[in-house]
Amino acid sequence: MTWARVIIGPALGAAALALALGVTPAQAQPPAVARPPLLERSLLLQLDDRGVLAMLHVRLRGTRAALLLATYDVNRDGRVDGYEAQQLATLLIGQGWQGLGVTWDGVAPRPLALEVHLLDAGADGPVVAATGLLELEVPLRTAALAVDLVVSVAPATGPVLVQAQALDGWRLLTTSYGSRSLDGKALAGPVALEGGALALCVVWLPRAN
């Protein structure tokens, strides 16, 4: 599996991420605009000793998928690979991030690096899929201090399946979606967000030596 990697320098921040995703800086915090309903999205958030890793998976089916595959097959060899695959994966991940927001204790984390990969098409008709792995920098860990990790979805931008896992001393205390409280075990499987925010209260509890 080959990933295309973009390192995002500290001086560029969100603007560099927006360019890496193929959108303008103004679109990095996108308005509530309609997206194609056939664009399926799922987001996995992982807390570990490096910070927060956000893996976004995007899948598009049908006529639009066939059109994109034909458009990005620049050399007309019947395959989308190499630079073509990198460009198409970047486009899809950029579309997938539209309307999505992530905050750590009320602040948007600084993006560090983005990796994108175009997945093999399925056999059930025209399908194109991509995965993007985004590293987010969060403040230094403070033992026993609870913070909120919030995922928000803008209205009318389509559903997102969200799942979270906590590693390396991190613990998930509570989760809530709007006015609804969820058992922490609910995130063992994806939670479907269709607008609004999913708040995860997390805490770092290092093991005693």
N, C-alpha and C positions, 0 to 999 in steps of 0.2 A: 504494500500500500504506500503510495507516494503522496506526501502532503506538501502543499505550497505554504511557505511560512513568511509572515511579515512581522518584523520587529518594530514596535511602536516606541519611539523615543520619548523621554519625559517632557520635552519641550513642545511636542506635537499633541499628545493626549487624544482627546475625543475627535479633533479634526483629522488626525492621521488615521484613526480607526474608521471614520466616515469615508475617507478616500480609499482605504484598504477594502472597504465593503462596496465600493463603487457608487456611493451616494454623496451628495454635497453636505458640508457641515451643517447646513440648516435642516437637513433631513435626519441628522443624528438623533434629534429629539423630534420625531415625526408627528405631524398632526393626525387627527383621526380621519384617515381616508380609507375607502373601501379597497380590499385586496381580493385577488381572484380566489373564489371559494375552493378551488381544487388544490391550492397550496397547503399541504399538510405540514404542521410544525410540531416538534417536540423539543423540550429543553431540559437538560440534566445539569443540575448544579452540584458541584462537589467542593466541600470545604476540607482542606488538608493543610499541611505545614507550609505550603507555598502560597496560600491565599484561597481565592475562589476561582475554580475552573468552570466555565460555562460551555457546555457542548450542545450546539443547536443542530438538529437534523431537519432537513427540508425535503419534501417529496412533491413532485408535480406530475400529474397524469394527463393523458388525452391529447387533444389537438395542440394545446400550448406546449406540451412537452415535446411533441414531434417537431413543432416549428423551431423551438430552441435548439434541438439536436441538429436539425438541418442548417440552421443559421450559424452555429459554432463549428460545424464541420467545414472549416475554411478551405482546406485542400481537397475536399470532395473525395476522400478515400473511404467513406462509409463509416468512419470512426471519429469519435471526439476524444482525443488524448493529448498528452503533453501540455503545451501552452494553451491549446483550445480548452482542455478540461479545466485548467486552472482558472481561465477567464469565466467559464460558465459556472464553475463552483462559486467563485467570488460573487457573481451576479445573484445566484440563488440564495446564498447566505445573506447578502445585503437585503434582498427582498424579505427574507425570513425574519430579520431583525426589525423590520418596520413595525412600529407600534409597541415594541417590547422595551421595557426599562428594568434596570436592576440597581438597587441602592443598598448601601451598607451603612447602617445607623444614620439614615437620612441623607447620605451623600453618595453620588454616583462614583463607583470605584474607577481609578485610572486604568485604562487598558494597557497591557504590556506587550502582548503578542497575539497574533491571529494565525491559525493554521486552517486551511480549507482543503477538502478532498472531494472529488466527484466520484460517487459510488456507481457501481455497475448497474445498468438498467435491468429492470425485471423482465420476466417473460410474458407478463399479462398485459400486453399492449404497450403503447408508448409511455415510458416512465423515465423520469430523470430525477436523481436525488443527490444531495450533497450534505456533507457534515462540516461544521465549523467549530473549532476549539479555540475559545477565547480565554486568555489569562487575565484576571483582574487583580489589581493590587489593593490590599486592605491594610489598615493600620496594624501596628504591632499588637500581638495578642496580650490581653491582660487576664490573668487567671480569675475565674469566677465572675467576670463582668459580662452580663448578658447584653447582646446587641441584636438588632433586627435586620435580617436580610429580606428584602422585599422585591418581589417580581410583579411588575404591573403590565397590563395589557390595555392598550387604548381601545375605546369602543369602535365597533365596526371594522376592526382589522382582522377578524377571524380568530378561531380558537387556537389555544396552545396547550399541549400536554406538558405539565411541569412535574419534575421529580427531583428530589434532593437526597444527598447522602453526606454524612458527617464522618470524617476520619481523623486520625492523629490527635486524639484528645478532644475534638469538637463533639458537642452533644446538642441534639435538637430537643428543645424544651416544649414549645407550643407552636401551633400553626393556626392561622385563621385566614379565611377568605371572605372579605366583606364583613358582615355581622355574624358569620358562621364560624365557630371554633371547630377545628379538626383535631382528631387524635394524631399524635406524631406518627403512628403506624400507618396513617392514611397515605403517607408519602412513600411507603414501600412500593406502591404502584402509582402511576401518573395521576395527577389531578388536572382536570380539564378547566382551563381558565377562558372565559369568553367576555373579557372586559373586567375592569376592577383590578384589585391587587391581592396577592397571596403573601402574607407576612409570616416569616419564619423567625422565631426567637431562638437564638443559638448561644451557647456558652462554651468556653474553652476550659476543660478540667484536666490539666496534665496529671499523669500518674506520679505518685511520690516515688523517689528513688530508694 
